[in-house]
Amino acid sequence: MQLSLFETAAHTLVDDERGVITYHPNAISTSLADAWFAALRDGVEWRSERRLMYDREVDVPRLVASFALEDPDIPGELHAATEVARRLAGCQFNSVGLNFYRDERDSVAPHNDKLHELTAGAPIALLSLGATRVMTIRTKATPRRSIQLELEPGSVLLMTYATQQHFDHGIPKSTSAVGPRISAAFRQRPRTG
């Protein structure tokens, strides 16, 4: 299943015992998405990371940043983006993780969010800014199902907690040139202490 860049209405991609995944292609306007992208690209202290993979340490193929939403130093654009995510998800969030995909060579391997790092039952909202990138969503068990979804600027993808048990999602490298993209993943983390 592949959804077109030109679709405008919200789409429910999955709605069954494995959870619900909904795509909102026009959660914010393209001009607002462009402004938030530029502000975050230039205003966030991006960091590179290394990760152990197949018995060796490798560079993570993207830049990252994260904020607690109560952080007084959080960029104003993320406060506004949080309100969009909360409105669409009907949920309060307390953290945001940012990924900066600089070009077509940056990616994230298929994965699910770690359930112990999420408040049980809380959804995840993923806001896309910058260039359109394809996300692959696939079932972990049979019957196998795969969705190729073009995440366009200003879109929000909502995934319920249960989907992290049954689906992997990722952003593959592209074989053609792609401009930079920022994703903002809003989550409800368990309170500690």
C-alpha positions in Angstrom: 0.0 0.0 0.0 1.4 3.4 -0.9 -0.3 6.8 -0.2 0.2 9.7 -2.6 1.8 13.0 -1.7 -1.3 14.6 -3.1 -3.8 13.2 -0.7 -5.3 15.9 1.7 -7.7 14.2 4.1 -6.7 12.3 7.2 -6.2 8.5 6.5 -6.5 5.7 8.9 -3.8 3.2 7.9 -4.4 0.6 10.6 -7.4 0.1 12.9 -7.6 -3.3 14.4 -6.5 -5.4 17.4 -2.9 -4.4 16.7 -3.6 -0.7 17.2 -4.3 2.4 15.2 -2.1 4.4 12.8 -3.5 7.6 11.4 -1.9 10.0 8.9 -2.8 13.7 8.9 -1.2 15.2 5.8 -2.1 18.8 6.4 -1.8 19.2 10.2 -0.1 22.6 9.6 0.4 24.8 6.5 3.4 24.3 4.2 4.5 27.9 5.0 4.4 27.3 8.8 6.2 23.9 8.3 8.9 25.7 6.3 9.3 28.4 9.0 9.5 25.8 11.8 12.0 23.7 9.8 14.3 26.7 9.3 14.1 27.8 12.9 14.8 24.3 14.3 17.5 23.5 11.7 19.4 26.7 12.7 18.4 27.0 16.4 18.8 23.5 17.8 22.1 22.1 19.1 22.2 19.0 17.0 24.4 16.1 18.1 25.8 13.1 16.3 25.7 9.7 18.0 27.5 6.4 17.6 25.8 3.0 18.2 26.9 -0.6 18.5 25.7 -2.6 15.5 26.8 -6.1 14.5 29.7 -6.1 17.0 31.1 -2.7 15.9 30.5 0.9 16.7 29.0 3.0 13.8 27.8 6.5 13.2 24.1 7.0 13.5 23.1 8.2 10.0 21.2 11.4 11.2 21.6 14.1 13.8 19.5 14.1 16.9 18.2 16.3 19.8 15.6 16.0 22.5 13.8 18.1 25.0 11.5 17.7 28.0 8.5 19.8 27.1 8.8 21.6 30.5 12.3 22.7 29.6 12.5 26.5 29.7 15.0 26.5 26.9 12.8 24.6 24.4 12.4 26.5 21.1 9.1 28.3 20.8 8.3 26.4 17.6 8.3 23.2 19.6 5.8 24.6 22.0 3.5 25.4 19.1 4.1 22.0 17.5 3.3 20.3 20.8 -0.1 21.9 20.8 -0.8 20.6 17.3 0.3 17.1 18.4 -1.8 17.2 21.6 -4.9 18.4 19.6 -4.7 15.6 17.1 -3.7 12.9 19.6 -6.1 13.9 22.4 -3.2 13.3 24.7 -0.7 15.2 26.8 3.0 14.8 25.9 6.1 15.5 28.0 9.0 14.9 25.6 10.0 15.5 22.0 12.8 13.7 20.2 14.1 15.3 17.0 15.8 13.7 14.1 17.6 15.7 11.4 17.9 13.8 8.1 20.5 15.9 6.2 20.0 14.2 2.8 19.1 11.0 1.1 21.9 9.1 2.8 20.5 9.7 6.3 18.0 7.1 7.6 16.6 5.2 10.6 16.4 1.4 10.4 13.0 -0.3 11.0 12.3 -0.4 14.7 9.6 0.1 17.3 9.7 2.5 20.2 10.8 0.8 23.4 7.7 0.3 25.5 9.5 0.7 28.8 10.3 4.3 27.7 6.6 5.1 27.0 3.7 5.7 29.4 1.5 2.6 28.9 -1.4 3.4 26.6 -0.1 6.8 25.4 0.2 7.4 21.6 3.2 8.8 19.7 2.8 11.8 17.3 5.4 12.4 14.6 5.5 15.8 12.9 7.4 16.1 9.6 9.1 19.3 8.5 11.3 19.9 5.4 11.6 17.5 2.5 9.2 14.6 2.0 10.6 11.2 2.9 9.1 7.8 2.6 8.4 5.9 5.9 8.1 2.1 5.8 5.6 0.6 8.3 5.5 -3.2 8.4 3.9 -5.9 10.5 6.2 -8.0 12.7 4.1 -11.2 12.4 2.1 -12.9 9.7 0.1 -12.0 7.8 2.8 -9.7 6.6 1.8 -6.2 5.6 3.9 -3.2 4.5 2.9 0.4 4.0 5.1 2.9 2.1 4.0 6.3 3.3 5.2 9.7 2.0 5.6 11.9 5.0 5.1 15.4 3.6 6.0 18.7 5.4 3.4 19.7 7.9 2.0 16.2 8.3 1.5 14.3 11.6 1.5 10.5 11.9 -0.2 9.1 15.0 0.6 5.7 16.3 -1.1 4.2 19.3 0.9 2.4 22.0 -0.2 -1.0 20.9 1.3 -0.5 17.4 4.8 -0.5 18.9 4.2 -4.2 19.8 3.0 -5.2 16.3 4.7 -2.9 13.8 8.2 -1.6 12.9 8.7 1.8 11.2 11.7 3.3 9.6 13.0 5.9 7.1 15.1 4.1 4.5 18.0 5.7 2.6 16.9 7.0 -0.8 18.4 6.2 -4.2 17.6 9.7 -5.5 18.5 13.1 -4.1 16.4 14.3 -1.2 16.5 17.6 0.7 16.9 17.9 4.5 14.0 16.8 6.8 13.3 17.2 10.5 11.0 14.9 12.4 9.6 15.7 15.8 8.4 12.7 17.8 6.1 13.6 20.7 5.9 11.1 23.5 4.6 10.7 27.0 7.5 9.3 29.1 6.9 7.7 32.5 7.7 10.1 35.4 10.7 9.1 37.4 11.6 9.8 41.0 
